[in-house]
């Protein structure tokens, strides 16, 4: 037995030392994720692959072992990554897996915006991937961290990634050993109320469906009010509300049932002309566009949630402060006090309305709450809070650079006039 342990350890050393690290994707206290290439004896390389080093003390990563064993037995999964090797070394679980190319679902929705087209394009495949996890293993594997950034889209296919906190369902267990997950998408039972099960992933799928339709991460106020943002598509609103019910028993029994309910709701949301054939489950692009439009004459105005009302109040404050600075800038522009007499009018225009005005306008835009605007202005639907802040910082940076340059110009002009 002792020799067997030594041989396994030496084998693990040999395997790990054959990989060249090209990039570190993520580093947390309990996990490191890297892009690696396998280096052969003659210098050739294979890859890229993803290597995860998971701290064994955290009790995570066992789902990778289950996936690897199932795939070695001949099972193939369309929406799950290929796991090539799982072994232990130095108190860490080492996983070598497929490097999935493409973009995350969050990137896709950020670019194209949230609407029924996005939901129809991605949600059925996502439900199929979760069904593979639940029905392809016994007991089912519960992902526990389904969210837009853990779903990859490439070449028309969708792949679920990051099974670090995934676990197998344990009959008779009162709750999970350790609570993990992303608050916006994780169900209440995942934080200590009871053991997570298939319905826990159904909850996360319901939240992702909300995200696909609106382009916004769900918030607790919206959940408590029954997702009023989806009022323009009541059938889909009902699907999301049922999938995310507080009581797991009130949710859909499986991801497959949720997929079927979604397709039926999407179909029911569109009127079918008399005498026309039945609308198929997969809607046409034209029908999807009709469903996606919240501004159609037959659709009610979308109500504003409490959080959005607070956001509007904040926007009013931002606009008032911005208006004050605009007033101050134009007052300074036409002020003929002693301090400004040496400066020509054209230079005062560049310093105050142009440089300072751009800076304060960029700052105000970055500080604004743009949720209501994004829901009503198509151009802004693909712009997340982070992206808008980056745009504002770029504008402000350019304004500051221009301001510094103009100060030097002003000093030069004043010096020349004095001489």
N, C-alpha and C positions, 0 to 999 in steps of 0.2 A: 504493500500500500504506500509506503514511504517513497519507494522508487517511482511508483506510478504518479504521485504528486509532483515529484521532481521533474519527471519527463514532461508532464503537462505544463509546468511552469517554463521549462526551457523551450517547449514548442511555442508557448505564448510569446516569449521573448523574441524568438526567431521571426514570428509572424509580424509583430509590431515593428521590429527594426527594418523590415522590408518596405516600409511606407515612408514616403517623403511628404512632409506637410507643406501644402501650397498656400493655405489661408486658414485663419481661425474665424469661424462664422459666429460663434457664441461662446461666452464663458460666464458661468454662474458658479456659486459656491459648491454646487454638487454635480455640475456637468460641463464638459468642454466639447464643442462640436467643431470639427476641422474638415477641410477639403484636402484629401491626400491622393497620392499616386503610388501604385505598387511598382517598385523598382526591381528588375530582374538582375540575374548574375552578370549578364553581358551589358548592363547599362540601359536596356530598354525599359519602357514604362507603360503601365496600363492605368487607365482611369479617365476622368477623376472619379473618386468615391467619397462618401461621407464617413468619417470615423467619429464616433461618440465615445467619450470616456466618462462613465457615470460612477459616482462614488457609491460603493456598495452599502455604506452606512445609511444612505438616504432611502434605501429600500425601493429604488425605482428601476425601470428599464426591463422588467421581466417580460413585458409584451413583445419586445424584440426577439427574445428567445423563442416564444411561442410562434411568432411569425416565421422565424428561420426554420424551425422544426417542421412546420406545415409546408413550407415551400420545398424543403428537402424531400418531403414525402410525395411531392408531385403536384400539390395544389398551386393554382395560379390565380392571382387577384388582379383585376383590371385597374382598381383605384388605390392600391396599396403598394408601397415601394418594395423592391427586391432586397432581401437581407442576405448577405453573402457569408458572414461569419459572426459568431458571438462567442466570446471566451472571457476568462477572468485573468487579471494580472495586477499585482500590488494593490489589492483591495479595491480594484475598479473593474466594472463591467465594460468590456471593449466591444463595440458594435461596428462592423463594416457593412455599409449599405449602399444602395444605388444613389447616385447623385442626380436628383430630379431637376432638369432644366426648366426654364420658363419663368413665369411671374406668379406672385401670390394672388389669391383671390382679392385681397384688399387692393393691390395695385391695379387689377383689372377694373374693379368697381370705381376706384378713384378716377381712372381715365375715362370710362364710358358713362359713369353716373349710375345712380340707383334707380331702377324702374322694373317693370314686369319683364322687359326683354332680358335684363340681367338675371332675374330669377329663373326665367324659362331656360336660359342658356346654361346655367350652372347647377341649380338646385336639384333636379332629378338625378344627375350623375353623383352629386354629393350624397344624396340619400342612398344610392346604390353602393357607394363606397362604405358608408357606415353599416349598411346591411351585410356587406362582406365581413366586417369585423364581428358583428353580432351573430350571424348565422354560420360563418365559416369556421368557428371554433367552439369547442365545448369544454368548459363553460364559455359564454361569450366574452369577448374583450371589450371593455368600456374605455373609450378614448379619454374622456374627462377633460380635454382641453381643445375641443373643436372651436375654431375661430377663424376669421378670414385670413390671418397671416400664417396659419398652419395648413393651408390648402393651396397646392400648386396647380397652375393651369399651363399646359404645354401641348402644342400640336393637336388641339381639339380634345385633349383628354384631361381629366382632373385626378390629382393624386393627393391623398391625405398623408401628411407627414407629422413628425414629432410625437412619438409614442412614449416619451419619457415618463409621464405620469399615468399612462394607461395601465389598467389592471384587469384581472379576470374576476368575474363575479363569483362570490363565495356564498354558498347556501348557508343560511343560519347566522351570518355575521350581522351585528347590530348596525355598524357604520364603518366607514373607511378608516384605515389606520392613521393616515395623515391627510388633512385637507389641502388640496391644491386647486389651481385653475384660475382663469381670468374672470373677474367679477361680472363683467357685462354679459358674459356668455355661459357661465357656470350656474347650475341649478342650486337651489337653497340646500338640498340634502348633501351637496358636495362639501359643505362647510360644517359638518358635524351632526346634522339632523337625523340621518339614517344612511344606510349603505347605498352607494351609487349602483345603478343598474341600467338596463337598456333605455328606460324612460329618461334617464339623466342625459344621455346623448340626444334623445329626442328634443329635450328642452333646449340644448345648445343649437340644434338644427332650426328650431323655431326662431331663435334669436338671429341666426344667420339669415334666415328668410326675411326677417324684418330689415336687416342690413342691406340685403340685395335689392329690396324694393325701394328703400328710402335713401340709401347711400350713407346713412348715419348709424353710429353705434347705438344700441339700445340703452336707455337710462331707466332707472327705477321708477321715476314719475310716470313715464310712458307705460311701463308694465302695469302699474297700479291703476291707471286710467283706461286700460283695455286697448292700448295702441291707437289713440285717436289720429295719428299721422296716416293711418291706413284707411281712414274713413271713406276715401274715394273708391275703394275696392272692398266692400263689406265682406264678401265671401273669403278673400284672403286674410282680412282682419280676423275673422272667426278662426281660420286655420292657425294663425300665429298665436292667438289667445289660447286655444286648446293645447297646442304643443308646449306652451310655456306655463301651464297651470301650476299653481303652487303644490298641489297634491299630485304626486306622480301617477296615481291611479286614474286621475282625470285626463291625463295626456293620451296621445296615440300609443297603441301597444307596441309599435315598432317603427323603424325608419321607413320600411316599405309601406306601411299604412299611411304615414305622413306624406310620402311621395304621391300616393294615389289620391289622397285628400287634396293636396296642392293642385294636381292636374285637373281634378274635377272642379275645384273652386275657380281656377283660372278659366276653364271652359264656361262655367256658369256665369261668370262675370261679363260675358259678351252675349248680346242678343243674337239669336240665330234666325234669319229670315224664314218666313213661312214657306214650306216646300223645299227648303234647302236641306242637303244631307247633314247628318249629325256632325258637329265639330269634333275633330279628333283630339285625343289627349294632348298631343304636341301641337300647340297653336301655330297658325301661320304668322309670318312677320307682320302683316298688316293688322291682324287681330291683336297681336301683342302690342303694337304701337297704340291702338285704341285703348287697350287696357292700361298701358303705361301712362296715359295722359291724365293727370289730375285736374286739368283745366278745361275738360270737355264740358259742354253746356249741361249735360245730365248729371255731372258730378258735383256734390256739395263742396262748399269751401272747406278746406282742411282746418280743423280747429287748432288753436295754439295751446300748447301744454303750459303748465306752470313754469317749468324751467325756461321755456322759450319766452314767456311773458317777462320773467326776470332778465333774460337776455336783451329784450327790447328796452327795458328800463335802463339797463347798463349802456346800451347804444345811445340812448338819449343823453345820458351824462357825458359820454365820449364826444358826441356831436357838439354839445354846449361848450365843453372845454376847448374843442377844436375851433369853434366860432370865436371864442375869446382870444385865442392866439392869432387868428386871422385879423380880427379887429386891431390887436396890438401891433401886428406887422404893418398894416396899412397906415396906422397912426404914425409909426416911426418913419414910414416912407415919405410922408408929406410934412413931417415935423422939420421946421427950419431952425432948430436950436443950434447953439454954437458948436456942439459936438459934431453935427452932421453937415455944417456949411462947407467944409473942404471937399466933400464927396459930391460928384456930379449925380444927376437924377438917374442916369442909366445904370450907374453902379449900385445905387440904393435899391433900384428895381431888382437887380440880380441877387443882391444880398438878402433882401427881405421876402418879397413874394416868391421868388424862384427857389433860392437855396433853403431859407427857413420854412417857407410854405410847403415845399416838397417834403422836408424832414417831418414836420408836424402832421401832414396829411398821411404820410407813410406810417407814422406811429399810430395815428388814429385808426387806420385801416387794419393794422395788425392787432389792435386791442378790441376791435368790434366783435360781437357775437354774430356769426354769419349763418346760423342754422336756418332761420326763417328765410333769409335771402336765398340760400342754396336750394331750398324746397321750391321756390317760386321763380328763380332765374336760372334757366338751363345752363348758361355759360359758367355759373358758379358751382354746379352740382358736382363736378369732378375735383373741386378744390377743397382739400381737407384743412383743418385748423393749422396743422404743422406747415403745410405748403403755403398758406396765406401769410403766416408769420415770416417764412423765408423770403417771400416776395417783398413784404414790408421792410425787412431788414436790409435787403438789397437796395431798395429805394432810399432808405434812410442813410445807408452807407455812401451811396452816390451823392446824396445831398450834402453830407458832412464833408466829403472830399471837395465838392464844389465850393462849399463855404470857406474851407481852409484856403483854397486857391484864391478866392475872391478877397480874403483878408490880406493876403500878400500883395495882390494887385492894388487894393486900396492903400496899403502902406506905401507902395511904390509911387502911386499917383499923388498921395499927400506929400511925400518927400520931394517929388519933382516940383510940385507947386510951391513948396516952401523955399526951395532953392532959386 
